Amino acid sequence: MAFIEINKNNLLHNIDIIQKTSNKEICAVIKDNAYGHGILQIAKILQEVGIKRVCVRNNMEAKLVQPFFEEILVFFPELTYNGMNISYTISDLKSLKKCRHKKIHLKFDTGMHRNALSLENLDEILEMAFKKFEVKGVFSHFCCSDEVGNDTFIQLQRFKELKNKVVEFCKKNNYEIPKFHIANSDAIFKLPKSDLFDYVRPGIALYGGMKNENLKPVMSLWGEAIKVMEIKKNQYVGYNKKYKFEKDTKVTLIDLGYSDGILYFDKELSLKETKAVGKISMDSVSVIGEYKKVCIFDDVREFVKNYPYTITYDILTKLKPNIKRVVV
Ligand SMILES: *Cc1c(COP(=O)(O)O)cnc(C)c1O
């Protein structure tokens, strides 16, 4: 059976790098099944090394990892009360009014224009939020931290101004000052420590999926042989005869297809040691050579080069949860 290997040492190595680079508390982003790595497997390792805070996508994910952490920040929460150690992201006025859960982080738009509160209504929002909720955090998200350019610095400036206003508001009204956080993976490596505020929120850096040679890939994906075939010269393999063999060739059919989340391809795909050939099928694909098991990738940064239109995040998060995750 196909499986995913989680390299624990590499994850620990990445955490160490992030810790040393940022010198801040890590709020590890484990949304979307920990970027496909397996949310429970990753949560256990994070807990072992003393990570206290994580970000998840929804209440379902929060519930899964609730035993492992002090605080779980839900990016897209239900608005009902929840008794557990969970904080909800508030990113619009309607949720601010409707939310029944006490612990929240306010998410402000500093330039991403996606899903966050507008700074225009700041006074009104702060009045309402601090009166009604326990505001544990105030945060924002960068739109372009993976680029060179001014955008990150403009957003950073807005966030600093926001922080000053919130701190002033809290002091004036005797509220506890919340934690501030804005840095995703790219920002952690780009900005000086002094611009990283209280928490950092690394996602892809944890998993070694970004361009940074100091980070190591955590996931490798393996298929197992269904059978080995001998394909003759001038024969083809798979649907629509997309790949023709120039000579007699041993080919292994393995038990992974596009239904497992491998992105579609219709002729060939470079793997670590060999290549996959023909159109990928729903539940299987052929690779050149005779194997018991085949590594599809052990560094998503290399594998992504097969696909000019996508990113490492996409490849990782598409891998279905039913593939067995093994920590090694
Ligand atoms: C996904 C996400 C992150 C992590 O981003 P990376 O680029 O993977 O580090 C951080 N903050 C928010 C709000 C996110 O949605």
The ligand as an SDF file (V2000), in Angstrom:
LIG
                    3D

 15 15  0  0  0  0  0  0  0  0999 V2000
   -1.7240   29.6620    5.9880 C   0  0  0  0  0  0  0  0  0  0  0  0
   -1.4430   30.8370    6.8460 C   0  0  0  0  0  0  0  0  0  0  0  0
   -0.1790   31.0330    7.4310 C   0  0  0  0  0  0  0  0  0  0  0  0
    1.0330   30.2060    7.0700 C   0  0  0  0  0  0  0  0  0  0  0  0
    1.5550   30.6330    5.8500 O   0  0  0  0  0  0  0  0  0  0  0  0
    2.9270   30.0150    5.2580 P   0  0  0  0  0  0  0  0  0  0  0  0
    3.1890   30.8190    4.0400 O   0  0  0  0  0  0  0  0  0  0  0  0
    2.6490   28.5870    4.9530 O   0  0  0  0  0  0  0  0  0  0  0  0
    3.9330   30.1720    6.3300 O   0  0  0  0  0  0  0  0  0  0  0  0
   -0.0420   32.0720    8.3350 C   0  0  0  0  0  0  0  0  0  0  0  0
   -1.0700   32.8880    8.6250 N   0  0  0  0  0  0  0  0  0  0  0  0
   -2.2870   32.7590    8.0530 C   0  0  0  0  0  0  0  0  0  0  0  0
   -3.3650   33.7060    8.4130 C   0  0  0  0  0  0  0  0  0  0  0  0
   -2.5200   31.7420    7.1370 C   0  0  0  0  0  0  0  0  0  0  0  0
   -3.7310   31.6170    6.5670 O   0  0  0  0  0  0  0  0  0  0  0  0
  1  2  1  0
  2  3  1  0
  2 14  2  0
  3  4  1  0
  3 10  2  0
  4  5  1  0
  5  6  1  0
  6  7  2  0
  6  8  1  0
  6  9  1  0
 10 11  1  0
 11 12  2  0
 12 13  1  0
 12 14  1  0
 14 15  1  0
M  END
$$$$
